[in-house]
């Protein structure tokens, strides 16, 4: 910035010229090129780190976020390599997802369930005891589930439009039913998201082992490694995950549609279909009720195909504007694709007469019929299927952290879950989900069939609560077309409630685990909420009051191990706070005490030194009792305990210093009318700050 003054000499009015402006304080004054001109160069070294916003606040620039110290900078560099450069909050809009990427991220769970839902139906039908003929019921059951999918998808399209802030069933039930129902919905969803990761990754691993049986011994290790990779990818941010996962999702969809088309040609045109033996007349007479119960069992098993449908409603804020419309469109496309793949694969399985086997998945058997065993098409399709099943877990990695963040904002989850990491991802939720899913995989040995009974119940409880909430929503708002929409939600609520009961009964006793976990998780969330409410009540301030300086005086106590530069600095800091300063030395030996007293009186005159001998070699507890018994805090006084702290030069020195002061600090935290202050001392570079002139005559 340059400022030129007027030339020297009298003004037209005859008055002397005004004095040249003085240089800005702290800035150098420079001569201009012409006589009488002056320039002022304003130097703002802080501008590299901070700038003022129009509201007068300071905004930290990227330089202010750089770590200090070689080790910290090295760690930060490693984080950039793993996760990418930190993103500013203003860049969040750039992290939003287009419909194509959102379909890959939020729909991979639902679409991938077509890879194992058919197999679950067939296995459930075989258990009925009727034999292979019972597998003829598979296609009608798949069609019934697809019709239910249509009802659920239409309902959630309405949720997306009515509640564009995300949260899905939690937001719907919170606004229309109440807190308890919303927490049940949230608990059911959180459990389902964890199970989604475990089931999807386990199923993907089984697809890999179907193609390469020699990897069977490494099943759990492979599954946990996949979870770790997906966790890392999501920590890099939502858009980054979309870039990574979009192509494999569309490869699976394209190859599955191609397989369905080729298989239908082979069955209808080339007559290669085999099918199953027809159901015997005797079995039909035997029990129409028995067949109905068998179909209900198969329906409950195949209902896993609907998991993941709600994820788009939970993650609406992740879409590019207009968020609601883009989310609704993506949801419709996802429902159509899922229904097509699910019914198509089930049709091929029944058309080719596929029977579930122990070590081979139904999907690989269908692919073998269509593409031929050991062909390139066979291996490519299984590879795409394994990848989409891995990516199905990514739906949960997008929805679980966002739901946890919404719960944290409402004080039902630790607030750490609402904080975004360097890449604008909800880091805590992503990491917790990865850990919980890995523990489930290890606990169940990566067996998809063992995990399935725990699956689906939570999501149908969620469906029911969500649609019940939408019924209340339409009755309350009565917006245009509310009667038609209310009817859709009412029908959906009844059907999903019946399916939830069906799943709970058919999958018992494993389903009872989920029914126990949901109230436990709800109780935990209420406990967290109560703790936050209690803390808020204790910290509440009446904003109409005006507060001044505290009337309490300070009394400073400095526990010392010996006389050192850090101790002297701590005592000097204490004297700056109060005239009432005393040092306390706790020793297990009286031999060196006398020399310490002499040195103390010479170097720090006027500061009392209290020596406590401890024959039982305990240091912290005698100090606490000294504060309570020998130096109790008067009502009008605050005890300030100043702890000298040596700042080591290297990270490994932290294990060698400050152990006693840390123990004292932890013991004093929460003590009434007591403040703990740590005074750091930074070795050689700070010596000149501590050296003071000795008193005259000392």
C-alpha positions as CSV (number, residue, x, y, z in Angstrom):
1,X,0.0,0.0,0.0
2,X,1.4,3.4,-0.9
3,X,0.4,6.8,0.4
4,X,1.8,10.0,-1.2
5,X,1.6,13.3,0.8
6,X,1.3,16.8,-0.7
7,X,4.4,18.6,-1.9
8,X,6.4,20.7,0.5
9,X,5.8,24.5,0.5
10,X,3.1,26.9,1.4
11,X,-0.5,26.3,0.4
12,X,-2.5,28.8,-1.7
13,X,-4.1,30.1,1.5
14,X,-0.6,30.8,2.9
15,X,-0.9,28.3,5.6
16,X,1.9,25.8,6.2
17,X,1.4,22.4,4.6
18,X,0.0,19.6,6.7
19,X,2.6,17.3,8.3
20,X,3.3,14.2,6.4
21,X,1.5,11.2,7.8
22,X,3.6,9.1,10.2
23,X,4.4,5.6,9.2
24,X,1.9,3.0,10.4
25,X,3.0,1.6,13.7
26,X,5.3,-1.4,13.2
27,X,5.8,-0.7,9.5
28,X,8.8,0.8,7.7
29,X,8.6,4.3,6.1
30,X,10.2,4.5,2.7
31,X,11.2,7.4,0.5
32,X,9.5,7.9,-2.8
33,X,11.2,8.7,-6.0
34,X,10.2,12.4,-5.9
35,X,11.2,14.8,-3.2
36,X,8.5,15.2,-0.5
37,X,6.8,11.9,-1.3
38,X,6.6,9.1,1.2
39,X,5.4,5.6,1.0
40,X,4.3,3.3,3.8
41,X,4.7,-0.4,3.3
42,X,2.2,-2.3,5.5
43,X,3.5,-5.8,6.4
44,X,1.0,-8.3,7.6
45,X,2.8,-11.5,8.4
46,X,-0.4,-12.9,9.9
47,X,-2.2,-12.6,6.5
48,X,-0.6,-15.8,5.4
49,X,-2.4,-17.6,8.2
50,X,-5.6,-15.6,8.8
51,X,-7.9,-13.1,7.1
52,X,-10.8,-11.1,8.3
53,X,-14.3,-12.0,7.0
54,X,-16.9,-9.3,6.2
55,X,-18.5,-10.0,9.7
56,X,-15.2,-9.2,11.4
57,X,-14.3,-12.8,12.4
58,X,-10.9,-14.3,11.6
59,X,-10.8,-17.1,9.1
60,X,-8.0,-19.6,9.3
61,X,-6.3,-20.1,5.9
62,X,-4.7,-23.4,4.8
63,X,-1.3,-22.3,6.2
64,X,-2.9,-22.1,9.7
65,X,-3.8,-25.8,9.4
66,X,-0.3,-27.0,8.8
67,X,1.2,-29.1,11.6
68,X,4.3,-28.0,13.5
69,X,7.2,-30.2,14.0
70,X,8.8,-32.7,11.7
71,X,7.0,-35.8,13.1
72,X,3.6,-34.1,12.9
73,X,4.2,-32.9,9.4
74,X,5.3,-36.4,8.4
75,X,2.1,-37.9,9.8
76,X,0.1,-35.2,7.9
77,X,1.9,-36.1,4.7
78,X,1.1,-39.7,5.2
79,X,-2.6,-38.9,5.7
80,X,-2.6,-36.9,2.4
81,X,-1.2,-39.9,0.6
82,X,-3.9,-42.2,2.1
83,X,-6.9,-40.0,2.2
84,X,-6.1,-37.0,-0.1
85,X,-5.7,-33.3,0.6
86,X,-8.0,-31.8,3.3
87,X,-11.1,-30.2,1.9
88,X,-12.6,-26.9,3.0
89,X,-16.2,-26.8,4.2
90,X,-17.1,-24.6,1.2
91,X,-16.0,-27.5,-1.1
92,X,-18.8,-29.7,0.3
93,X,-21.1,-28.8,-2.6
94,X,-18.4,-30.2,-5.0
95,X,-18.5,-33.5,-3.1
96,X,-22.2,-34.0,-3.9
97,X,-23.1,-36.9,-6.1
98,X,-24.7,-36.9,-9.5
99,X,-27.5,-39.4,-10.1
100,X,-25.2,-41.9,-11.9
101,X,-22.7,-41.9,-9.0
102,X,-25.4,-41.9,-6.4
103,X,-27.0,-45.0,-8.0
104,X,-23.6,-46.8,-7.7
105,X,-23.2,-45.8,-4.1
106,X,-26.6,-45.9,-2.6
107,X,-28.1,-48.7,-4.7
108,X,-25.3,-51.2,-4.7
109,X,-26.7,-52.9,-1.6
110,X,-30.2,-53.3,-3.0
111,X,-29.0,-54.3,-6.5
112,X,-26.4,-56.8,-5.2
113,X,-29.0,-58.6,-3.0
114,X,-30.2,-60.1,-6.3
115,X,-27.0,-62.2,-6.2
116,X,-28.0,-64.1,-3.0
117,X,-31.7,-63.5,-2.5
118,X,-32.7,-66.2,-5.0
119,X,-30.4,-68.7,-3.3
120,X,-32.0,-68.0,0.1
121,X,-35.5,-68.6,-1.3
122,X,-34.4,-71.9,-2.8
123,X,-32.7,-73.1,0.4
124,X,-35.8,-72.2,2.4
125,X,-38.1,-74.2,0.1
126,X,-35.9,-77.3,0.3
127,X,-36.2,-77.4,4.1
128,X,-39.9,-77.9,3.7
129,X,-39.6,-81.7,3.2
130,X,-41.6,-81.8,0.0
131,X,-38.5,-82.2,-2.1
132,X,-37.2,-80.5,-5.3
133,X,-40.7,-79.9,-6.5
134,X,-41.2,-77.2,-3.9
135,X,-38.6,-75.1,-5.8
136,X,-41.4,-74.3,-8.3
137,X,-42.7,-71.8,-5.7
138,X,-39.5,-69.7,-6.0
139,X,-40.6,-67.6,-9.0
140,X,-44.0,-66.7,-7.5
141,X,-42.3,-65.8,-4.2
142,X,-39.8,-63.6,-6.1
143,X,-42.6,-61.8,-8.0
144,X,-44.4,-61.2,-4.7
145,X,-41.3,-59.7,-3.1
146,X,-40.9,-57.5,-6.2
147,X,-44.4,-56.2,-5.9
148,X,-43.7,-55.4,-2.2
149,X,-40.5,-53.6,-3.4
150,X,-42.7,-51.4,-5.6
151,X,-44.9,-50.4,-2.7
152,X,-41.8,-49.6,-0.5
153,X,-40.1,-47.7,-3.3
154,X,-43.2,-45.5,-3.9
155,X,-43.4,-44.8,-0.2
156,X,-39.8,-43.8,0.1
157,X,-40.1,-41.5,-2.9
158,X,-42.7,-39.7,-0.9
159,X,-40.3,-39.6,2.1
160,X,-37.5,-38.2,0.0
161,X,-39.8,-35.3,-1.2
162,X,-41.3,-34.6,2.2
163,X,-38.1,-34.8,4.2
164,X,-35.2,-33.7,2.0
165,X,-32.8,-33.1,4.9
166,X,-32.1,-36.9,5.2
167,X,-32.4,-39.2,8.1
168,X,-35.1,-41.4,6.4
169,X,-37.4,-43.2,8.7
170,X,-35.7,-41.5,11.8
171,X,-36.7,-38.1,10.6
172,X,-40.1,-39.2,9.5
173,X,-41.0,-40.9,12.8
174,X,-39.4,-38.1,14.9
175,X,-41.6,-35.5,13.2
176,X,-44.9,-37.5,13.2
177,X,-44.9,-40.2,15.8
178,X,-42.4,-39.3,18.6
179,X,-38.9,-39.8,19.9
180,X,-39.3,-43.4,21.1
181,X,-40.5,-44.6,17.7
182,X,-37.8,-42.6,15.9
183,X,-35.1,-44.2,18.1
184,X,-36.5,-47.7,17.4
185,X,-36.3,-46.9,13.7
186,X,-32.8,-45.6,14.1
187,X,-31.6,-48.6,16.1
188,X,-33.1,-51.0,13.6
189,X,-31.4,-49.2,10.7
190,X,-28.0,-49.0,12.4
191,X,-28.1,-52.8,13.1
192,X,-29.2,-53.5,9.6
193,X,-26.4,-51.4,8.1
194,X,-23.8,-53.3,10.1
195,X,-25.3,-56.6,9.0
196,X,-25.4,-55.4,5.4
197,X,-21.6,-54.9,5.4
198,X,-21.0,-58.3,7.0
199,X,-23.5,-60.2,4.7
200,X,-22.4,-58.5,1.5
201,X,-18.7,-59.0,2.1
202,X,-19.2,-62.6,3.2
203,X,-21.3,-63.3,0.1
204,X,-18.7,-61.7,-2.1
205,X,-16.0,-63.8,-0.6
206,X,-18.1,-66.9,-1.2
207,X,-18.4,-65.9,-4.9
208,X,-14.6,-65.7,-5.1
209,X,-14.2,-69.1,-3.5
210,X,-16.8,-70.6,-5.8
211,X,-14.5,-69.6,-8.7
212,X,-11.2,-70.4,-6.9
213,X,-11.9,-73.1,-4.3
214,X,-8.3,-73.2,-3.1
215,X,-8.9,-69.9,-1.3
216,X,-11.4,-71.4,1.1
217,X,-9.0,-71.5,4.0
218,X,-8.5,-67.7,3.7
219,X,-12.2,-66.8,3.6
220,X,-12.3,-64.7,6.8
221,X,-9.0,-63.0,6.1
222,X,-10.2,-62.0,2.6
223,X,-13.5,-60.7,3.9
224,X,-11.9,-58.5,6.6
225,X,-9.3,-57.2,4.1
226,X,-12.1,-56.1,1.8
227,X,-13.9,-54.3,4.6
228,X,-10.6,-52.5,5.4
229,X,-10.2,-51.4,1.8
230,X,-13.8,-50.1,1.5
231,X,-13.3,-48.3,4.8
232,X,-10.2,-46.5,3.5
233,X,-12.0,-45.6,0.3
234,X,-14.8,-44.0,2.1
235,X,-12.5,-42.1,4.4
236,X,-11.3,-40.4,1.2
237,X,-14.7,-38.8,0.8
238,X,-18.1,-39.5,-0.8
239,X,-17.3,-38.3,-4.3
240,X,-14.0,-40.2,-4.3
241,X,-15.9,-43.4,-3.3
242,X,-18.4,-42.8,-6.1
243,X,-15.5,-42.5,-8.6
244,X,-14.1,-45.8,-7.4
245,X,-17.3,-47.8,-7.2
246,X,-19.4,-46.5,-10.2
247,X,-17.8,-48.6,-12.9
248,X,-18.0,-52.0,-11.2
249,X,-21.6,-51.4,-10.3
250,X,-22.6,-50.8,-13.9
251,X,-20.5,-53.7,-15.1
252,X,-22.5,-56.1,-12.9
253,X,-25.8,-54.6,-13.9
254,X,-24.9,-54.8,-17.6
255,X,-23.5,-58.4,-17.4
256,X,-26.5,-59.6,-15.3
257,X,-29.0,-58.1,-17.8
258,X,-27.0,-59.8,-20.6
259,X,-27.0,-63.1,-18.7
260,X,-30.8,-62.9,-18.2
261,X,-31.4,-62.1,-21.9
262,X,-29.1,-65.0,-23.1
263,X,-30.7,-67.3,-20.5
264,X,-34.2,-66.5,-21.6
265,X,-33.2,-67.1,-25.2
266,X,-31.8,-70.5,-24.3
267,X,-34.9,-71.5,-22.4
268,X,-37.6,-70.2,-24.7
269,X,-36.0,-70.4,-28.1
270,X,-33.4,-73.2,-27.8
271,X,-35.4,-75.2,-25.4
272,X,-32.6,-75.8,-23.0
273,X,-34.8,-75.3,-19.9
274,X,-35.1,-78.2,-17.5
275,X,-37.2,-77.0,-14.7
276,X,-38.3,-79.0,-11.6
277,X,-40.8,-81.9,-11.2
278,X,-44.3,-80.6,-10.8
279,X,-45.8,-80.6,-7.3
280,X,-47.6,-83.9,-6.7
281,X,-51.4,-83.8,-6.3
282,X,-51.0,-85.6,-3.0
283,X,-48.7,-82.9,-1.7
284,X,-51.2,-80.2,-2.7
285,X,-54.0,-82.1,-0.9
286,X,-51.6,-82.8,1.9
287,X,-51.7,-79.3,3.0
288,X,-52.6,-76.1,1.3
289,X,-51.7,-74.6,4.6
290,X,-48.3,-76.4,4.6
291,X,-47.5,-75.0,1.2
292,X,-48.6,-71.5,2.4
293,X,-46.3,-71.8,5.4
294,X,-43.5,-73.0,3.2
295,X,-44.0,-70.0,0.8
296,X,-44.1,-67.7,3.9
297,X,-40.7,-69.1,5.0
298,X,-39.3,-68.6,1.5
299,X,-40.8,-65.0,1.4
300,X,-39.1,-64.2,4.7
301,X,-35.7,-65.5,3.4
302,X,-36.0,-63.7,0.0
303,X,-37.1,-60.5,1.7
304,X,-33.4,-59.7,2.1
305,X,-33.7,-58.4,-1.5
306,X,-35.4,-55.2,-0.1
307,X,-32.5,-54.3,2.2
308,X,-30.8,-51.1,1.2
309,X,-34.0,-49.5,-0.3
310,X,-34.1,-47.0,2.5
311,X,-30.5,-45.8,2.0
312,X,-31.4,-43.2,-0.5
313,X,-33.9,-41.5,1.8
314,X,-31.2,-41.4,4.5
315,X,-28.6,-39.8,2.3
316,X,-30.7,-37.2,0.4
317,X,-28.2,-34.3,1.3
318,X,-25.4,-36.2,-0.6
319,X,-27.1,-35.5,-3.9
320,X,-26.5,-32.6,-6.2
321,X,-29.2,-29.9,-6.3
322,X,-32.2,-30.3,-6.6
323,X,-31.6,-33.0,-4.0
324,X,-35.1,-34.3,-3.6
325,X,-35.8,-34.7,-7.2
326,X,-32.5,-36.4,-8.0
327,X,-32.9,-38.7,-5.0
328,X,-36.4,-39.7,-6.1
329,X,-35.3,-40.4,-9.6
330,X,-32.4,-42.5,-8.4
331,X,-34.7,-44.5,-6.1
332,X,-37.1,-45.3,-9.0
333,X,-34.3,-46.5,-11.2
334,X,-32.9,-48.6,-8.4
335,X,-36.3,-50.3,-7.7
336,X,-36.8,-51.1,-11.4
337,X,-33.2,-52.6,-11.8
338,X,-33.5,-54.6,-8.6
339,X,-36.9,-56.1,-9.5
340,X,-35.6,-56.9,-13.0
341,X,-32.5,-58.6,-11.8
342,X,-34.1,-60.4,-8.9
343,X,-37.0,-61.9,-10.9
344,X,-34.8,-62.5,-13.9
345,X,-32.1,-64.5,-11.9
346,X,-34.9,-66.4,-10.1
347,X,-36.5,-67.2,-13.4
348,X,-33.2,-68.6,-14.8
349,X,-32.6,-70.6,-11.7
350,X,-36.0,-72.3,-11.9
351,X,-35.9,-72.6,-15.7
352,X,-32.5,-74.4,-15.6
353,X,-33.6,-76.5,-12.6
354,X,-30.8,-75.2,-10.3
355,X,-30.6,-76.9,-6.9
356,X,-28.5,-75.2,-4.2
357,X,-25.3,-77.0,-3.4
358,X,-22.9,-76.7,-0.4
359,X,-19.8,-75.3,-2.0
360,X,-21.2,-73.6,-5.1
361,X,-23.5,-70.6,-5.1
362,X,-26.8,-70.6,-7.1
363,X,-25.6,-67.5,-9.0
364,X,-22.5,-69.4,-10.2
365,X,-24.6,-72.3,-11.3
366,X,-26.9,-70.0,-13.3
367,X,-23.8,-68.4,-14.9
368,X,-22.4,-71.8,-15.7
369,X,-25.6,-72.7,-17.6
370,X,-25.7,-69.5,-19.6
371,X,-22.0,-68.8,-20.3
372,X,-20.6,-72.3,-19.9
373,X,-18.3,-73.5,-17.1
374,X,-14.7,-72.3,-17.2
375,X,-15.4,-69.8,-19.9
376,X,-14.3,-66.1,-19.9
377,X,-17.9,-65.0,-19.6
378,X,-18.4,-67.2,-16.6
379,X,-15.3,-65.9,-14.7
380,X,-16.0,-62.2,-15.7
381,X,-19.6,-62.4,-14.5
382,X,-18.6,-64.0,-11.2
383,X,-15.9,-61.3,-10.8
384,X,-18.4,-58.6,-11.4
385,X,-20.8,-60.2,-8.9
386,X,-18.1,-60.4,-6.3
387,X,-17.2,-56.8,-6.8
388,X,-20.8,-55.6,-6.6
389,X,-21.3,-57.6,-3.4
390,X,-18.2,-55.9,-2.0
391,X,-19.6,-52.5,-3.1
392,X,-22.9,-53.3,-1.6
393,X,-21.2,-52.6,1.7
394,X,-20.5,-49.1,0.5
395,X,-24.2,-48.3,0.7
396,X,-24.0,-48.8,4.5
397,X,-20.7,-46.8,4.6
398,X,-22.7,-43.9,3.1
399,X,-25.9,-44.2,5.1
400,X,-24.6,-45.4,8.6
401,X,-22.3,-42.4,9.2
402,X,-24.9,-39.9,8.0
403,X,-27.6,-41.4,10.3
404,X,-25.1,-41.5,13.2
405,X,-24.4,-37.8,12.5
406,X,-28.1,-36.9,12.6
407,X,-28.4,-38.8,15.9
408,X,-25.3,-37.0,17.2
409,X,-26.8,-33.6,16.3
410,X,-29.9,-34.6,18.3
411,X,-27.6,-35.6,21.2
412,X,-28.5,-39.3,21.0
413,X,-25.0,-40.3,19.8
414,X,-21.6,-38.9,20.9
415,X,-21.0,-35.6,19.2
416,X,-17.8,-36.9,17.6
417,X,-20.0,-38.7,15.1
418,X,-21.3,-35.3,13.7
419,X,-17.8,-34.0,13.0
420,X,-16.5,-34.2,9.4
421,X,-12.9,-35.3,8.8
422,X,-10.4,-33.8,6.4
423,X,-12.3,-35.1,3.4
424,X,-15.7,-34.0,4.6
425,X,-16.6,-37.5,5.5
426,X,-18.1,-38.5,8.9
427,X,-14.9,-40.3,10.0
428,X,-16.1,-41.7,13.3
429,X,-19.1,-43.4,11.8
430,X,-17.1,-44.9,9.0
431,X,-14.5,-46.4,11.3
432,X,-17.0,-47.7,13.8
433,X,-19.0,-49.4,11.0
434,X,-15.8,-51.0,9.6
435,X,-14.8,-52.4,13.0
436,X,-18.3,-53.8,13.9
437,X,-18.7,-55.5,10.6
438,X,-15.3,-57.0,10.8
439,X,-16.1,-58.4,14.2
440,X,-19.3,-59.9,12.9
441,X,-17.5,-61.6,10.0
442,X,-14.9,-63.1,12.3
443,X,-17.5,-64.2,14.8
444,X,-19.6,-66.0,12.1
445,X,-16.7,-67.3,10.1
446,X,-17.7,-65.3,7.0
447,X,-20.7,-67.6,6.5
448,X,-23.5,-65.7,4.7
449,X,-26.2,-68.3,5.5
450,X,-25.4,-68.0,9.2
451,X,-25.7,-64.2,9.1
452,X,-28.9,-64.1,7.0
453,X,-31.2,-65.0,9.9
454,X,-30.1,-61.8,11.7
455,X,-30.8,-59.8,8.5
456,X,-33.9,-58.1,7.1
457,X,-35.9,-58.0,10.4
458,X,-34.5,-54.6,11.3
459,X,-35.2,-53.1,7.9
460,X,-38.8,-54.2,7.9
461,X,-39.3,-52.8,11.3
462,X,-37.9,-49.6,9.9
463,X,-40.2,-49.8,6.8
464,X,-43.2,-50.1,9.0
465,X,-42.3,-47.2,11.3
466,X,-41.5,-45.0,8.3
467,X,-44.7,-45.6,6.5
468,X,-46.8,-45.2,9.7
469,X,-45.1,-41.9,10.2
470,X,-46.0,-40.9,6.6
471,X,-49.7,-41.7,7.3
472,X,-49.6,-39.2,10.2
473,X,-47.8,-36.8,7.9
474,X,-50.5,-36.8,5.2
475,X,-53.3,-36.6,7.9
476,X,-51.6,-33.6,9.3
477,X,-50.6,-31.7,6.2
478,X,-53.5,-32.7,3.8
479,X,-51.5,-31.5,0.8
480,X,-52.6,-32.0,-2.8
481,X,-53.2,-35.7,-3.5
482,X,-52.8,-36.7,0.2
483,X,-55.6,-39.3,0.1
484,X,-53.9,-41.3,-2.7
485,X,-50.5,-41.0,-1.0
486,X,-52.0,-41.9,2.4
487,X,-53.5,-45.1,0.9
488,X,-50.1,-46.1,-0.5
489,X,-48.4,-45.7,2.8
490,X,-51.2,-47.4,4.7
491,X,-51.1,-50.5,2.5
492,X,-47.3,-50.5,2.7
493,X,-47.4,-50.2,6.5
494,X,-49.7,-53.1,6.9
495,X,-47.8,-55.3,4.4
496,X,-44.3,-54.5,5.9
497,X,-45.6,-55.1,9.4
498,X,-46.9,-58.5,8.4
499,X,-43.6,-59.3,6.7
500,X,-41.7,-58.2,9.9
501,X,-43.8,-60.6,12.0
502,X,-43.2,-63.3,9.4
503,X,-39.4,-62.7,9.4
504,X,-39.3,-62.6,13.2
505,X,-41.1,-66.0,13.5
506,X,-39.5,-67.8,10.6
507,X,-36.0,-66.7,11.5
508,X,-36.3,-67.4,15.2
509,X,-34.4,-67.9,17.4
510,X,-31.7,-65.9,15.6
511,X,-34.2,-63.0,14.9
512,X,-34.7,-62.7,18.7
513,X,-31.1,-61.4,18.9
514,X,-32.1,-58.4,16.8
515,X,-35.2,-57.9,18.9
516,X,-33.1,-57.8,22.0
517,X,-30.4,-55.5,20.5
518,X,-32.8,-52.9,19.3
519,X,-34.2,-51.9,22.8
520,X,-30.6,-52.1,24.2
521,X,-29.4,-49.7,21.6
522,X,-32.4,-47.4,22.2
523,X,-31.6,-47.5,26.0
524,X,-28.0,-46.5,25.2
525,X,-29.1,-43.6,23.1
526,X,-31.5,-42.4,25.8
527,X,-28.6,-42.6,28.3
528,X,-26.4,-40.5,26.0
529,X,-29.2,-38.0,25.6
530,X,-29.7,-37.8,29.3
531,X,-26.0,-37.2,29.9
532,X,-25.9,-34.3,27.4
533,X,-29.1,-32.8,28.9
534,X,-27.6,-33.0,32.4
535,X,-24.4,-31.3,31.3
536,X,-26.3,-28.6,29.4
537,X,-28.4,-27.9,32.5
538,X,-25.3,-27.6,34.6
539,X,-23.6,-25.3,32.1
540,X,-26.7,-23.2,31.3
541,X,-26.1,-19.4,31.6
542,X,-28.8,-16.7,31.9
543,X,-28.0,-14.5,29.0
544,X,-29.8,-11.5,30.5
545,X,-27.1,-11.3,33.3
546,X,-23.9,-9.3,33.1
547,X,-20.8,-11.0,34.5
548,X,-17.8,-9.3,35.9
549,X,-14.6,-10.3,37.6
550,X,-14.7,-13.2,40.0
551,X,-14.7,-12.1,43.7
552,X,-12.7,-15.2,44.7
553,X,-9.0,-14.8,45.3
554,X,-6.4,-17.3,44.0
555,X,-4.1,-19.4,46.1
556,X,-1.3,-21.1,44.2
557,X,0.3,-24.4,45.2
558,X,3.3,-25.7,43.1
559,X,4.2,-29.4,43.6
560,X,8.0,-29.6,42.9
561,X,10.4,-32.6,42.5
562,X,13.5,-30.4,42.8
563,X,14.8,-27.0,41.7
564,X,14.9,-26.7,37.9
565,X,14.2,-24.1,35.2
566,X,10.7,-25.5,34.7
567,X,10.0,-25.3,38.5
568,X,11.3,-21.7,38.6
569,X,9.1,-20.7,35.6
570,X,6.1,-22.3,37.3
571,X,6.7,-20.4,40.6
572,X,7.1,-17.1,38.6
573,X,3.8,-17.8,36.8
574,X,2.1,-18.5,40.2
575,X,3.4,-15.2,41.5
576,X,1.9,-13.4,38.5
577,X,-1.5,-14.9,39.6
578,X,-1.4,-14.3,43.3
579,X,0.8,-13.3,46.2
580,X,-0.2,-16.4,48.1
581,X,2.2,-19.0,46.5
582,X,3.7,-22.0,48.2
583,X,5.7,-24.9,46.9
584,X,5.2,-28.5,48.1
585,X,8.0,-31.1,47.9
586,X,7.1,-34.7,48.6
587,X,10.1,-36.9,49.3
588,X,10.8,-40.5,50.3
589,X,14.1,-39.6,51.8
590,X,15.1,-36.7,54.2
591,X,18.8,-36.8,53.2
592,X,18.6,-34.2,50.4
593,X,15.8,-32.1,52.0
594,X,18.1,-29.7,53.9
595,X,20.2,-28.8,50.8
596,X,16.9,-28.2,48.9
597,X,15.7,-25.8,51.6
598,X,18.9,-23.8,51.5
599,X,18.9,-23.5,47.7
600,X,15.2,-22.6,47.7
601,X,15.5,-19.8,50.2
602,X,18.5,-18.4,48.2
603,X,16.9,-18.7,44.8
604,X,13.2,-18.0,45.5
605,X,13.1,-16.0,48.7
606,X,9.6,-15.2,50.0
607,X,8.0,-18.3,48.6
608,X,7.3,-20.9,51.4
609,X,8.5,-24.5,50.8
610,X,6.5,-27.2,52.5
611,X,8.3,-30.6,52.7
612,X,6.2,-33.8,53.1
613,X,8.1,-37.0,53.9
614,X,6.3,-40.2,52.8
615,X,7.6,-43.4,54.4
616,X,5.3,-45.5,52.3
617,X,6.7,-44.0,49.1
618,X,3.4,-42.8,47.8
619,X,3.5,-39.3,46.2
620,X,0.1,-38.4,44.8
621,X,-2.2,-39.5,47.7
622,X,-0.3,-37.6,50.4
623,X,-0.4,-34.5,48.2
624,X,-4.2,-34.8,47.9
625,X,-4.6,-35.2,51.6
626,X,-2.4,-32.2,52.2
627,X,-4.7,-30.1,50.1
628,X,-7.7,-31.4,52.0
629,X,-6.4,-31.4,55.6
630,X,-3.4,-29.0,55.9
631,X,-4.4,-26.5,53.2
632,X,-8.2,-26.6,52.9
633,X,-9.7,-24.2,50.4
634,X,-11.7,-21.4,52.0
635,X,-15.1,-20.6,50.4
636,X,-13.8,-17.3,48.9
637,X,-10.7,-18.9,47.4
638,X,-9.7,-20.9,44.4
639,X,-6.8,-23.2,44.7
640,X,-4.6,-23.1,41.6
641,X,-2.3,-26.1,41.3
642,X,0.6,-25.2,38.9
643,X,2.4,-28.2,37.5
644,X,5.8,-27.8,36.0
645,X,6.0,-29.6,32.6
646,X,9.1,-30.3,30.7
647,X,8.6,-30.2,26.9
648,X,10.8,-32.9,25.4
649,X,12.8,-32.4,22.2
650,X,11.7,-35.8,20.6
651,X,8.5,-37.8,20.6
652,X,10.2,-40.7,22.4
653,X,11.1,-38.5,25.3
654,X,7.4,-38.3,26.2
655,X,7.7,-41.7,27.8
656,X,10.5,-40.5,30.1
657,X,9.2,-37.2,31.5
658,X,6.2,-35.7,33.3
659,X,4.9,-39.0,34.6
660,X,4.3,-37.7,38.2
661,X,2.7,-34.4,37.0
662,X,0.3,-36.3,34.8
663,X,-0.7,-38.5,37.7
664,X,-1.3,-35.4,39.9
665,X,-3.3,-33.7,37.1
666,X,-5.6,-36.7,36.6
667,X,-6.2,-37.0,40.4
668,X,-7.1,-33.3,40.7
669,X,-9.5,-33.1,37.8
670,X,-13.0,-32.5,39.2
671,X,-11.8,-31.4,42.7
672,X,-14.0,-28.7,44.1
673,X,-12.7,-25.1,43.7
674,X,-9.5,-26.4,42.2
675,X,-7.9,-25.3,38.9
676,X,-5.0,-27.3,37.4
677,X,-2.5,-25.4,35.2
678,X,0.4,-26.9,33.4
679,X,3.3,-24.6,32.7
680,X,5.5,-26.0,29.9
681,X,9.2,-25.4,29.6
682,X,10.9,-25.9,26.2
683,X,14.6,-26.7,27.0
684,X,17.5,-24.7,25.6
685,X,15.6,-22.3,23.4
686,X,13.8,-20.9,26.4
687,X,16.6,-20.5,28.9
688,X,17.0,-16.8,28.3
689,X,13.3,-16.3,29.2
690,X,13.8,-17.8,32.6
691,X,17.0,-16.3,33.8
692,X,16.3,-13.4,36.1
693,X,18.6,-11.0,37.9
694,X,19.4,-12.2,41.4
695,X,18.1,-9.9,44.1
696,X,20.6,-7.4,45.5
697,X,22.7,-8.9,48.3
698,X,21.7,-12.5,47.3
